[in-house]
Amino acid sequence: MSSPQAPPTDPHHTDPHHTGPPSWHWQTATGADEVHTLLTSCDAHQAAISGTPAPRRRQETTRRLVESGSVHLLRHTTGPAGMFTLTRRPPSGTDEEVFPPAERPLYLSRLAVAPAWLTAPALVGLRCVRRAVEVAAGMGGDVLRAQVNPDLRDTCALLGLLDFTPCGPTFDDGSGRRHAHLHRLLGPVAAGAGKG
């Protein structure tokens, strides 16, 4: 697989005479095909880097999540750059027993960054996780739960940096796909995590 092309524009460039839409903005995703393409391209890139199988993704699941308003998309003027899904119900395959008790858990899943932005200085993955924490706190959640492939070291390091802690063992489905569970407490401080 060839290396991804560099982003087409400098993500930090600010033109004082620019009168169009902002370079970056968040939106609730509306296009299931666009979301699924972003998700699977990130999966394929990460699988190639880590040497592990890509997750199985169902177009029907993507469409259902988009239609429910659960998919948050970070868009650059050049196109979709990153995304995450936030739900009140656990994604398929989540082992609830590994988590500490919580009254109002929310679930972070399908975190993805367009391959061209993975090595860019815009820190799209960081923006996505901070936004997820901010939105989850704003929804009244007391904890944010997630699954992660432990072989994706950069993703695990990012989540650890943002106060996600491991819960329970690492699971293996027998075909090389592994996942671990993480959680992060939410509170008044978490609500400001997406600022700056």
NORQUI-V822058 format. One line per field, one symbol per residue. phi: phi as a letter, one per 30 degrees, with the letter a starting at -180 (. if undefined). psi: psi as a letter, one per 40 degrees, with the letter a starting at -180 (. if undefined). burial: # if it has 16 or more other ideal C-beta (glycine too) atoms within 10 Angstrom, else .. A space follows every 50 residues. Layout:
phi = ???
psi = ???
burial = ???
This chain:
phi = .dddddedbddcdbcdcdcddddbacbddbcdddddddddddeddddddd icddddcceddeddddddicccccccedkdcaaacbbdcddejdcddddd eadbdbbcbhdbbeedcdcdddhdddeddddddddddddidcaccacbdd dddddddddddcidbdbiddcbdjcjdcbbcbbbdcaedddcdddi
psi = hiiiiiieiheehhheeheaiidhiiihiehdddddddddddddddddde fiiiihhhdddddddddefehhhhhideahdiiihhieiiihehhdeeii iidgiihhifhihhddedeieefdddddddddddddddeeieihiiiihe egdddddddddffhiihaihiheeeehiiiiiihiiaddddedei.
burial = ......#...#...........#..#..#..#.###.######.###..# .#.##.....##..##...#######...#######...##..#...##. .#..##############.#.#.##.###########...########## ##..##.##..###.##.........########.#...#..##..
